Amino acid sequence: MTRCHPQTLLFLAISVALSGAVLADEPATDTEKTLDKVIVKADPLGNDVEGLVQPATVIAGAELDRKKSNTLGETVTGIPGVTSSYFGPGVGRPVIRGQDGARVAILSNGMTNDDVSNVSQDHAVSIEPFLADQIEVIKGPTNLLYGSGAIGGIVNAADGRIATAPLDAGLSGRAETRYDNGSNGFTQLLRADLGGDGYALHADGVYRDNGDVAGPDGDIANSAVQTRTGALGGTVFGDWGYAGASLSRYLNEYGNPAEPGDAFEPGVTLNMQQTRFESKAGINDPIQGIEMVKLGYSYTDYRHTEFEGSDVGTQFFSEGHQFRAEAVHSSNDSHKGAFGIQAQKKSFEAIGAEAFIPSTSSQGAGLFIVEQFTKGRLKSEIGARFDRNQSEADGFNSRSFSLYSLSAAARYALDDNLDFTLNLDHAERSPVEEELYSDGVHAATAAYEIGDPDLVKEQANQIEVGLHVHRDRFEAKASIYRSRFKDYIYLSDTGLEFDDDGELLSIRQWRQDDTTFTGYEAELTYTIETTGINHELRVFMDSVRAEIDGGGNLPRIPASRYGAGWNWQTGKWQGGIGIIRTNSQKDTADYETPTDGYTLVNANINYVLHDGADASWEVFLQGNNLGNVEARSATSAIKDLVPMPGRAISAGIRVYF
């Protein structure tokens, strides 16, 4: 008897649901779903989630409250096609459809964040998820709008520090305090916004003090995290538009659990500091034919120090400037578009025993245009971008790259409840400093890394097709995609070892090969209203396969997953439970160990203490990995050394005012 895998059953169930919508004799217009108009801040055309032709997900509100974690990667990891790199409880960078590092652009309010999290997996992203209003994930090549670093997708955290529209008059905000028994730690949050006649002011702050996190078999040594971050911002408004600025400070100290130390040698900790200035302006109707011109500038001063006990080890310094200007136009109701320019300059320096990358400076500029058309049931979008990037490093010749990106997408409404989508992209990316110039011991990943200063640009061609059903109580999405890369850049284990004062380290080489990524994603949600109780049921699945043309697998590719969840609400009570099964990953690269499958069970429950016109108070309880299972992520460089956290219960109180 042939065995039917759970993933197959789930995919068949979603396919039947989609085909049922196609075969319906008449669309049920009286039950057509009214979709939430969540505007995607990273989209220059101001589309909501359903208006985008590209696959996108936005988490906000109560959903974000349930999902937010210490790291950006863990916060978004439940989205189909999205996982986290995981380097202990304090570090996690988003991985989109198997793409990570420099291929996933991390944005803060639509501008590059400019930390050094792409240089190494042990470097944290300097964005605090607890302060985000919404977190947006756009999958697939988005370098059309955000440059060569976004060949895999973007994750944008919008925090409202610079308001782009007038606020309601008066004071509003939110506060939260929570205790986590898994780390015996506390997290506190305070945010306040003041709106008035022609102005808006903003202030926020987070303080986190977590000890070593409990693992499935005892505490994960050297995994403590302490975070202090905050910002001030302000905006002025008029008939002419808006102009605002913000200043933020991010301080984060965390342990490296891959180097926990022992009785003879202290563990390694990292102390991050980032100061960021950001300004934005929007000018209404500056000239005939242009609805708005948007301007943005950011300056980021980043540094972190790696300590071995109390001794200073390696220090990393980065300074970045970015300027962006875009003009939005619309000829009529069926056509709108945007064009603009983006320029950036960045300097990077590492000092110390583990400074395996020389001092580098890079700069670049790009021109882009995107046009969107609507005619009847068809919505289409075309775009193009040209970039010119240059990189210089001490002791190496300067490298320059010309990059071209093209995109064409369409969404056709087969009926009022069913959409078919098609995305075609050509994207190019220039190699970054760690890929070109690495040469030395990288103790965080227990390796000696060697770059290749002769690497050429990376090119990708992608096709994606999808179906989307949206009814009053029912929504289903399914898509398949294929990306063919020419000269894909990746870090390969050579099988050789380097003797570092008696410690043998793997020698890893940055190299290029033609590769192919193939994957699928599917998600189904169904809402039910019974007497006094609202229910939402959700199932999802995703998978990606990454192969080297001619034979072999790419390293650190996420395993396939499937899961289910149930959320409910009645009166002042709401809660939910979710189960995610991550399968084993055996399609590994040379010298890479496989990972076993695991099942995580999470749950939450909230109770509203007070819901008035002045304020709303609620208490909450959240549980993660309730089965206390041992889980090791295939995307993690330290999966063989450090498991994911064990059972943890968080309890706290939130207030909205």
C-alpha positions as CSV (number, residue, x, y, z in Angstrom):
1,M,0.0,0.0,0.0
2,T,1.4,3.4,-1.0
3,R,1.8,5.8,1.9
4,C,0.3,9.2,1.6
5,H,2.4,11.9,3.4
6,P,0.7,14.6,5.5
7,Q,2.2,17.3,3.1
8,T,0.5,15.6,0.2
9,L,-2.9,15.4,2.0
10,L,-2.6,19.1,2.9
11,F,-1.7,20.2,-0.6
12,L,-4.6,18.1,-2.1
13,A,-7.0,19.7,0.4
14,I,-6.0,23.2,-0.6
15,S,-6.0,22.3,-4.3
16,V,-9.6,20.9,-4.0
17,A,-10.6,24.1,-2.3
18,L,-9.1,26.1,-5.1
19,S,-10.7,24.0,-7.8
20,G,-14.0,24.2,-6.1
21,A,-13.9,27.9,-6.5
22,V,-13.1,27.5,-10.2
23,L,-16.0,25.1,-10.8
24,A,-18.6,27.2,-9.0
25,D,-21.5,28.0,-11.4
26,E,-21.9,31.5,-10.1
27,P,-19.7,33.6,-7.8
28,A,-21.2,34.0,-4.3
29,T,-21.0,37.8,-4.4
30,D,-23.2,38.2,-1.4
31,T,-20.6,36.4,0.7
32,E,-17.5,37.9,-0.9
33,K,-14.8,38.5,1.6
34,T,-14.2,42.1,2.6
35,L,-10.4,42.2,2.8
36,D,-8.5,44.3,5.3
37,K,-6.9,47.2,3.7
38,V,-3.4,46.9,5.2
39,I,-1.2,49.3,3.3
40,V,2.3,47.9,2.5
41,K,4.7,50.7,3.5
42,A,7.5,49.3,1.4
43,D,5.5,49.6,-1.8
44,P,5.9,53.1,-3.4
45,L,2.5,52.8,-5.1
46,G,0.6,52.5,-1.8
47,N,-1.0,49.2,-2.5
48,D,-2.6,47.1,0.2
49,V,-1.7,43.5,0.6
50,E,-4.3,42.3,-1.8
51,G,-3.3,45.0,-4.3
52,L,0.2,43.8,-4.7
53,V,0.9,41.4,-7.6
54,Q,4.0,40.0,-5.9
55,P,3.5,37.5,-3.0
56,A,3.5,39.5,0.3
57,T,2.5,39.0,3.9
58,V,2.0,41.7,6.6
59,I,1.7,40.9,10.3
60,A,0.3,43.6,12.5
61,G,-2.0,44.1,15.5
62,A,-3.0,41.2,17.6
63,E,-1.3,38.7,15.2
64,L,2.0,40.6,15.7
65,D,1.5,40.6,19.5
66,R,1.2,36.8,19.4
67,K,4.2,36.3,17.1
68,K,6.8,38.9,18.2
69,S,10.0,37.5,19.6
70,N,13.4,38.8,20.6
71,T,14.6,38.5,17.0
72,L,13.2,39.6,13.7
73,G,13.8,36.1,12.2
74,E,11.8,34.3,14.9
75,T,9.0,36.8,14.6
76,V,8.4,36.1,10.9
77,T,9.3,32.4,10.9
78,G,5.6,31.2,10.9
79,I,5.0,32.8,7.5
80,P,4.9,30.2,4.6
81,G,8.3,30.2,2.9
82,V,10.0,32.2,5.7
83,T,12.3,30.8,8.4
84,S,15.2,32.1,10.6
85,S,19.0,31.6,10.5
86,Y,19.0,31.1,14.4
87,F,22.3,31.6,16.1
88,G,21.0,31.3,19.6
89,P,18.0,33.1,21.3
90,G,19.6,36.5,20.7
91,V,20.3,36.2,17.0
92,G,18.0,35.3,14.1
93,R,17.9,36.8,10.5
94,P,15.0,36.0,8.2
95,V,15.5,33.4,5.5
96,I,13.1,33.6,2.5
97,R,12.7,30.6,0.3
98,G,16.1,29.3,1.2
99,Q,17.8,32.7,0.5
100,D,19.6,34.4,3.4
101,G,22.4,36.8,4.2
102,A,22.9,39.6,1.7
103,R,20.1,38.3,-0.6
104,V,17.4,39.3,1.9
105,A,17.2,43.1,2.4
106,I,16.3,44.1,6.0
107,L,14.6,47.5,5.9
108,S,13.6,49.9,8.6
109,N,10.7,52.1,7.3
110,G,11.7,51.3,3.7
111,M,15.4,52.2,4.1
112,T,18.3,49.8,4.4
113,N,19.1,49.1,8.1
114,D,22.9,49.1,7.6
115,D,24.0,46.8,10.3
116,V,26.5,43.9,9.7
117,S,24.1,41.0,10.2
118,N,24.8,39.9,6.7
119,V,28.5,39.5,7.4
120,S,28.1,36.6,9.8
121,Q,25.2,34.5,11.3
122,D,26.3,35.5,14.9
123,H,25.6,39.2,14.2
124,A,22.2,40.3,15.3
125,V,19.8,42.4,13.3
126,S,19.5,45.8,14.9
127,I,15.7,46.0,14.7
128,E,13.5,45.6,17.7
129,P,10.3,43.6,16.7
130,F,8.4,44.7,19.9
131,L,8.4,48.3,18.5
132,A,7.1,47.6,15.0
133,D,3.6,48.6,14.0
134,Q,3.7,46.1,11.2
135,I,6.3,43.8,9.6
136,E,6.1,43.2,5.9
137,V,7.6,40.3,4.0
138,I,7.7,40.5,0.2
139,K,9.0,37.3,-1.4
140,G,11.0,36.8,-4.5
141,P,13.3,39.3,-6.3
142,T,12.5,42.9,-5.1
143,N,15.8,44.4,-6.1
144,L,13.8,46.3,-8.7
145,L,13.0,48.8,-5.9
146,Y,15.6,48.1,-3.3
147,G,18.8,47.3,-5.1
148,S,21.0,44.2,-5.6
149,G,20.8,43.1,-2.0
150,A,17.1,42.1,-2.4
151,I,17.5,39.3,-4.9
152,G,15.7,37.0,-2.5
153,G,13.1,39.3,-0.9
154,I,12.7,42.0,1.7
155,V,11.6,42.3,5.3
156,N,10.5,45.8,6.3
157,A,9.7,46.8,9.8
158,A,7.5,49.9,10.0
159,D,7.5,51.6,13.4
160,G,5.8,54.9,12.8
161,R,8.6,57.0,14.2
162,I,8.1,59.4,11.3
163,A,4.4,59.8,10.7
164,T,3.5,60.2,7.0
165,A,-0.2,61.2,7.7
166,P,-1.7,63.4,10.5
167,L,-2.6,61.6,13.7
168,D,-5.7,61.9,15.7
169,A,-5.4,64.8,18.2
170,G,-4.2,63.9,21.6
171,L,-2.0,61.3,23.2
172,S,-2.0,57.6,22.2
173,G,0.3,54.7,22.6
174,R,0.9,51.3,24.1
175,A,2.9,49.7,27.0
176,E,3.7,46.1,27.9
177,T,5.6,44.2,30.5
178,R,6.2,40.4,30.3
179,Y,8.0,37.8,32.2
180,D,9.5,34.7,30.5
181,N,10.2,31.7,32.7
182,G,12.4,30.1,30.0
183,S,15.0,32.8,30.5
184,N,13.9,34.1,33.9
185,G,13.8,37.5,32.1
186,F,11.7,40.6,31.7
187,T,10.8,42.7,28.7
188,Q,9.2,46.2,29.0
189,L,7.9,48.4,26.2
190,L,6.6,51.9,26.1
191,R,5.5,53.9,23.1
192,A,3.7,57.3,22.9
193,D,2.4,59.4,20.0
194,L,1.1,62.9,20.3
195,G,-0.9,64.4,17.5
196,G,-1.9,68.0,17.1
197,D,-2.7,70.7,14.5
198,G,-0.1,70.1,11.8
199,Y,2.4,68.0,13.8
200,A,3.1,64.6,15.3
201,L,5.6,63.6,18.0
202,H,6.8,60.1,18.8
203,A,8.8,58.4,21.6
204,D,9.5,54.7,22.2
205,G,11.7,52.4,24.2
206,V,12.3,48.8,25.1
207,Y,14.3,47.2,27.9
208,R,15.0,43.5,27.9
209,D,17.0,41.5,30.5
210,N,16.9,37.7,29.8
211,G,19.2,35.2,31.4
212,D,20.4,31.9,29.8
213,V,17.5,30.3,28.0
214,A,16.2,26.9,29.0
215,G,16.9,24.2,26.4
216,P,15.2,20.8,26.2
217,D,18.0,19.3,28.3
218,G,19.1,22.1,30.6
219,D,20.0,25.8,30.1
220,I,21.7,26.8,26.8
221,A,25.0,28.2,28.2
222,N,26.0,31.8,27.3
223,S,22.6,32.6,25.7
224,A,21.6,35.6,27.8
225,V,20.4,38.8,26.1
226,Q,20.2,42.4,27.3
227,T,18.6,45.0,25.0
228,R,18.0,48.7,25.5
229,T,16.7,50.7,22.6
230,G,14.6,53.8,22.0
231,A,13.9,56.7,19.6
232,L,12.4,60.2,19.3
233,G,10.7,61.4,16.2
234,G,8.6,64.2,14.9
235,T,6.7,65.3,11.7
236,V,5.1,68.5,10.5
237,F,2.2,68.5,8.0
238,G,0.6,70.9,5.7
239,D,-1.3,71.1,2.4
240,W,2.1,70.8,0.8
241,G,2.8,67.4,2.3
242,Y,4.9,66.3,5.3
243,A,8.5,66.4,6.6
244,G,9.9,64.5,9.6
245,A,13.0,63.0,11.3
246,S,13.8,60.5,13.9
247,L,16.9,59.6,16.0
248,S,17.3,56.2,17.5
249,R,19.8,54.3,19.7
250,Y,20.1,50.5,19.8
251,L,22.2,48.8,22.5
252,N,22.3,45.0,22.6
253,E,24.5,42.7,24.6
254,Y,24.2,38.9,24.1
255,G,26.2,35.7,24.5
256,N,27.4,33.5,21.7
257,P,26.2,30.0,22.7
258,A,28.5,28.4,20.2
259,E,31.4,29.7,22.3
260,P,30.1,29.2,25.9
261,G,33.5,28.9,27.5
262,D,34.5,26.6,30.3
263,A,36.5,26.5,33.5
264,F,39.7,27.4,31.6
265,E,38.4,29.8,29.0
266,P,35.7,32.5,29.2
267,G,32.7,32.6,26.9
268,V,32.3,35.1,24.0
269,T,29.8,37.9,24.3
270,L,28.9,40.6,21.8
271,N,28.1,44.2,22.6
272,M,26.3,46.1,19.8
273,Q,25.7,49.8,19.5
274,Q,23.9,51.6,16.7
275,T,22.9,55.2,16.3
276,R,20.6,56.0,13.4
277,F,19.3,59.2,12.0
278,E,16.5,59.1,9.5
279,S,14.5,61.8,7.7
280,K,11.6,61.7,5.2
281,A,9.5,64.1,3.3
282,G,6.6,63.9,0.9
283,I,5.6,66.8,-1.4
284,N,2.1,66.8,-2.8
285,D,1.5,67.7,-6.5
286,P,5.0,69.3,-7.1
287,I,4.4,69.4,-10.9
288,Q,1.7,68.5,-13.3
289,G,1.4,64.7,-13.7
290,I,3.3,63.9,-10.4
291,E,1.0,63.1,-7.4
292,M,3.8,63.1,-4.9
293,V,7.6,63.1,-4.6
294,K,9.0,61.1,-1.6
295,L,12.5,61.8,-0.3
296,G,14.4,59.8,2.3
297,Y,17.8,60.0,3.9
298,S,19.4,57.8,6.6
299,Y,22.7,57.8,8.4
300,T,23.8,54.8,10.5
301,D,26.8,54.5,12.8
302,Y,27.2,50.9,13.9
303,R,29.8,49.2,16.0
304,H,30.1,46.0,18.0
305,T,32.7,44.4,20.1
306,E,33.3,40.7,20.7
307,F,34.5,40.1,24.2
308,E,36.3,36.9,25.4
309,G,35.4,37.2,29.1
310,S,36.4,40.8,29.9
311,D,39.1,41.0,27.2
312,V,38.3,42.8,23.9
313,G,38.5,40.4,21.0
314,T,37.4,41.7,17.6
315,Q,35.7,45.0,16.9
316,F,33.4,45.7,13.9
317,F,32.7,49.3,12.6
318,S,30.2,50.3,9.9
319,E,29.1,53.7,8.7
320,G,26.4,54.0,6.1
321,H,24.6,56.8,4.2
322,Q,21.5,56.2,2.0
323,F,19.4,58.6,-0.1
324,R,16.3,57.7,-1.9
325,A,13.9,59.8,-4.1
326,E,10.8,58.5,-5.8
327,A,8.0,60.2,-7.8
328,V,4.6,58.7,-7.9
329,H,2.3,59.4,-10.8
330,S,-1.1,58.4,-12.1
331,S,-2.6,59.1,-15.6
332,N,-6.0,57.7,-14.7
333,D,-7.7,55.2,-12.4
334,S,-6.3,52.3,-14.4
335,H,-2.7,53.3,-14.4
336,K,-0.2,54.4,-11.8
337,G,3.6,54.2,-11.4
338,A,6.7,55.3,-9.7
339,F,10.3,56.1,-10.7
340,G,13.3,57.2,-8.8
341,I,16.9,57.0,-7.7
342,Q,18.6,55.3,-4.8
343,A,22.2,56.0,-3.7
344,Q,24.2,54.6,-0.9
345,K,27.7,54.7,0.6
346,K,29.1,52.4,3.3
347,S,32.4,51.8,5.0
348,F,33.3,48.7,7.0
349,E,36.3,47.9,9.2
350,A,37.2,45.0,11.5
351,I,40.0,45.2,14.1
352,G,41.3,42.3,16.2
353,A,42.4,38.7,16.1
354,E,39.3,37.6,14.2
355,A,39.3,40.4,11.7
356,F,38.9,38.0,8.7
357,I,37.6,40.8,6.4
358,P,39.8,43.8,5.5
359,S,38.6,47.3,5.7
360,T,36.3,48.0,2.8
361,S,34.3,50.8,1.3
362,S,31.4,50.5,-1.1
363,Q,29.1,52.8,-3.0
364,G,26.5,52.6,-5.6
365,A,23.5,54.2,-7.3
366,G,20.5,52.9,-9.0
367,L,17.6,54.1,-11.2
368,F,14.3,52.3,-11.2
369,I,10.8,52.5,-12.7
370,V,7.7,50.5,-12.0
371,E,4.3,50.8,-13.8
372,Q,1.0,49.2,-12.8
373,F,-2.0,48.8,-15.1
374,T,-5.6,47.7,-14.4
375,K,-8.0,46.7,-17.2
376,G,-11.1,44.8,-16.3
377,R,-10.2,41.6,-14.5
378,L,-6.5,42.0,-15.3
379,K,-3.9,43.8,-13.2
380,S,-0.4,43.9,-14.5
381,E,3.0,45.4,-13.5
382,I,6.2,45.9,-15.3
383,G,9.5,47.4,-14.1
384,A,13.2,47.9,-14.7
385,R,16.2,49.0,-12.7
386,F,19.9,49.7,-13.4
387,D,22.6,49.8,-10.7
388,R,26.2,50.6,-10.7
389,N,28.1,49.4,-7.6
390,Q,31.8,49.7,-6.7
391,S,33.7,48.0,-3.9
392,E,37.3,48.7,-2.6
393,A,39.3,46.8,0.1
394,D,42.7,47.3,1.5
395,G,45.2,45.2,-0.5
396,F,42.8,44.4,-3.3
397,N,41.9,46.0,-6.7
398,S,38.7,47.9,-6.9
399,R,35.7,46.0,-8.3
400,S,32.8,47.5,-10.2
401,F,29.5,45.9,-11.3
402,S,26.7,47.0,-13.6
403,L,23.4,45.3,-12.7
404,Y,20.2,45.0,-14.6
405,S,16.8,43.9,-13.2
406,L,13.5,43.4,-15.1
407,S,10.1,42.3,-13.8
408,A,6.7,41.5,-15.3
409,A,3.8,40.3,-13.2
410,A,0.0,39.8,-13.7
411,R,-3.0,38.9,-11.7
412,Y,-6.2,37.8,-13.4
413,A,-9.5,37.5,-11.6
414,L,-11.0,34.3,-12.9
415,D,-14.2,35.3,-11.0
416,D,-15.0,37.6,-8.1
417,N,-13.4,35.2,-5.6
418,L,-10.5,33.6,-7.5
419,D,-7.3,35.2,-8.8
420,F,-4.5,33.7,-10.9
421,T,-1.0,35.2,-10.6
422,L,2.1,35.0,-12.7
423,N,5.5,36.6,-11.9
424,L,8.5,36.7,-14.1
425,D,11.8,38.3,-12.9
426,H,15.4,38.7,-14.0
427,A,17.6,39.9,-11.1
428,E,21.3,40.5,-10.6
429,R,23.4,40.9,-7.5
430,S,27.0,42.0,-6.9
431,P,29.1,40.1,-4.4
432,V,29.6,41.7,-1.0
433,E,32.6,42.2,1.1
434,E,32.6,38.8,3.0
435,E,32.2,36.9,-0.2
436,L,35.0,38.8,-2.0
437,Y,37.6,39.4,0.7
438,S,37.3,37.0,3.6
439,D,40.6,35.4,4.7
440,G,41.0,34.2,8.2
441,V,39.6,32.5,11.3
442,H,35.9,33.0,11.9
443,A,35.6,31.5,15.4
444,A,31.9,32.1,15.7
445,T,31.2,29.4,13.0
446,A,34.3,27.4,13.9
447,A,35.8,27.9,10.4
448,Y,38.6,29.4,8.4
449,E,36.8,31.4,5.6
450,I,38.3,32.2,2.3
451,G,36.8,34.7,-0.1
452,D,37.3,35.1,-3.9
453,P,38.1,38.6,-5.1
454,D,37.4,37.4,-8.7
455,L,33.8,36.6,-8.1
456,V,31.4,37.8,-10.8
457,K,27.9,39.1,-10.4
458,E,25.1,36.7,-9.6
459,Q,22.1,36.4,-12.0
460,A,18.7,34.8,-11.4
461,N,15.6,34.1,-13.6
462,Q,12.5,33.3,-11.7
463,I,8.9,32.2,-12.6
464,E,6.1,31.9,-10.1
465,V,2.5,30.9,-10.6
466,G,-0.2,31.0,-7.9
467,L,-3.9,30.9,-7.1
468,H,-5.8,32.8,-4.5
469,V,-9.3,32.2,-3.3
470,H,-11.0,34.8,-1.1
471,R,-14.5,34.5,0.3
472,D,-16.3,35.7,3.3
473,R,-15.2,33.0,5.7
474,F,-12.6,31.2,3.5
475,E,-9.2,32.1,2.0
476,A,-6.7,29.8,0.3
477,K,-3.4,30.5,-1.4
478,A,-1.1,28.2,-3.3
479,S,2.0,28.9,-5.4
480,I,4.9,27.2,-7.0
481,Y,8.2,28.8,-8.1
482,R,11.4,28.0,-9.8
483,S,14.6,30.2,-9.7
484,R,17.6,29.4,-11.9
485,F,20.8,31.1,-10.8
486,K,23.9,31.7,-12.9
487,D,27.0,32.0,-10.8
488,Y,25.3,31.6,-7.4
489,I,27.6,32.6,-4.6
490,Y,27.7,30.3,-1.5
491,L,30.0,29.2,1.3
492,S,31.2,25.7,0.7
493,D,32.9,23.3,3.1
494,T,36.1,22.0,1.5
495,G,36.6,19.0,3.9
496,L,40.0,20.4,4.9
497,E,41.0,21.7,8.3
498,F,43.0,24.5,9.7
499,D,45.1,24.2,12.9
500,D,44.3,27.2,15.0
501,D,46.7,26.8,18.0
502,G,45.6,23.2,18.5
503,E,41.9,23.7,17.5
504,L,41.0,22.2,14.2
505,L,38.7,24.4,12.2
506,S,36.8,23.6,8.9
507,I,38.2,25.5,5.9
508,R,35.3,27.0,3.9
509,Q,35.6,28.7,0.5
510,W,33.2,31.2,-1.1
511,R,32.5,29.8,-4.6
512,Q,30.1,30.1,-7.5
513,D,28.0,27.5,-9.4
514,D,24.9,27.5,-11.4
515,T,22.0,26.4,-9.2
516,T,18.2,25.9,-9.2
517,F,15.7,26.6,-6.5
518,T,12.3,24.9,-6.7
519,G,9.6,25.3,-4.1
520,Y,5.9,25.6,-3.2
521,E,3.8,27.2,-0.6
522,A,0.1,26.8,0.4
523,E,-2.1,28.2,3.1
524,L,-5.8,27.9,4.0
525,T,-7.8,29.8,6.6
526,Y,-11.4,29.3,7.5
527,T,-13.5,31.3,9.9
528,I,-16.5,29.9,11.8
529,E,-19.0,31.7,13.9
530,T,-20.8,29.7,16.5
531,T,-23.0,30.9,19.4
532,G,-20.9,33.4,21.2
533,I,-17.6,32.2,19.8
534,N,-15.6,33.1,16.7
535,H,-13.1,30.4,15.4
536,E,-10.4,30.6,12.8
537,L,-8.7,27.5,11.5
538,R,-5.5,27.6,9.5
539,V,-3.3,25.0,7.8
540,F,-0.1,25.7,5.8
541,M,2.8,24.0,4.1
542,D,6.0,25.0,2.4
543,S,9.1,23.4,0.8
544,V,12.2,24.5,-1.1
545,R,14.8,22.4,-2.9
546,A,18.2,24.0,-3.8
547,E,20.4,22.0,-6.1
548,I,23.7,22.7,-7.8
549,D,23.5,22.1,-11.5
550,G,25.5,19.0,-12.3
551,G,24.9,17.4,-8.9
552,G,25.0,18.3,-5.2
553,N,23.0,20.4,-2.7
554,L,23.4,23.9,-1.4
555,P,24.1,24.2,2.4
556,R,21.8,25.4,5.1
557,I,18.5,25.0,3.2
558,P,15.4,24.9,5.3
559,A,13.5,21.7,5.6
560,S,9.9,21.3,4.4
561,R,7.2,22.1,6.9
562,Y,3.4,21.8,7.5
563,G,1.2,22.9,10.3
564,A,-2.2,23.8,11.6
565,G,-3.6,26.4,14.0
566,W,-6.8,27.3,15.8
567,N,-7.6,30.7,17.1
568,W,-10.9,31.6,19.0
569,Q,-12.5,34.6,20.6
570,T,-15.5,34.9,22.9
571,G,-16.4,38.0,24.9
572,K,-13.3,39.2,26.7
573,W,-11.4,36.0,26.1
574,Q,-9.3,35.0,23.1
575,G,-6.7,32.3,22.5
576,G,-5.2,29.8,20.2
577,I,-3.0,26.8,19.6
578,G,-0.6,26.0,16.8
579,I,1.3,22.9,15.7
580,I,4.2,23.0,13.2
581,R,5.9,19.9,11.9
582,T,9.4,20.5,10.4
583,N,10.6,17.5,8.5
584,S,14.1,16.1,8.6
585,Q,16.6,17.7,6.2
586,K,18.7,15.1,4.4
587,D,19.4,16.9,1.2
588,T,22.5,18.4,2.6
589,A,25.7,19.7,1.1
590,D,29.1,18.0,1.2
591,Y,30.4,17.7,4.8
592,E,27.1,19.1,6.2
593,T,25.2,17.0,8.8
594,P,21.5,16.2,8.3
595,T,18.9,17.3,10.8
596,D,16.1,15.3,12.4
597,G,12.4,16.4,12.1
598,Y,10.6,17.9,15.1
599,T,7.2,19.1,16.0
600,L,6.6,22.4,18.0
601,V,3.4,23.2,19.8
602,N,2.7,26.8,20.8
603,A,-0.4,28.3,22.6
604,N,-1.7,31.6,23.9
605,I,-4.6,33.0,25.8
606,N,-5.6,36.6,26.5
607,Y,-8.2,38.3,28.8
608,V,-9.4,41.9,28.4
609,L,-9.5,43.5,31.9
610,H,-10.9,46.8,30.7
611,D,-11.9,48.0,27.3
612,G,-12.9,51.7,27.4
613,A,-12.7,54.9,25.4
614,D,-9.6,56.0,27.3
615,A,-7.6,52.8,27.5
616,S,-7.7,49.0,27.0
617,W,-6.0,46.6,29.4
618,E,-5.4,42.9,28.8
619,V,-3.4,40.1,30.4
620,F,-1.8,37.3,28.4
621,L,-0.2,34.0,28.7
622,Q,1.9,32.4,25.9
623,G,3.6,29.1,25.7
624,N,6.3,28.0,23.2
625,N,7.6,24.5,22.5
626,L,5.1,23.1,25.0
627,G,6.3,19.6,24.3
628,N,9.9,20.6,25.3
629,V,11.2,18.8,22.2
630,E,14.8,19.0,20.9
631,A,14.8,21.0,17.7
632,R,17.7,21.9,15.5
633,S,17.3,24.2,12.5
634,A,18.8,23.2,9.2
635,T,19.4,26.9,8.4
636,S,21.6,27.4,11.5
637,A,25.4,27.4,11.2
638,I,25.6,26.0,14.8
639,K,22.8,23.4,14.6
640,D,25.1,20.6,15.8
641,L,26.2,22.7,18.9
642,V,23.1,24.6,20.0
643,P,19.4,23.4,20.0
644,M,16.5,25.8,19.7
645,P,14.9,26.8,23.1
646,G,12.9,24.4,25.1
647,R,9.6,24.9,26.8
648,A,8.9,28.6,27.8
649,I,5.9,30.3,29.3
650,S,5.5,34.1,29.1
651,A,3.0,36.1,31.1
652,G,2.3,39.8,31.0
653,I,0.0,42.7,30.7
654,R,-0.6,45.2,27.8
655,V,-2.3,48.5,27.7
656,Y,-3.4,50.6,24.7
657,F,-4.2,54.2,25.3
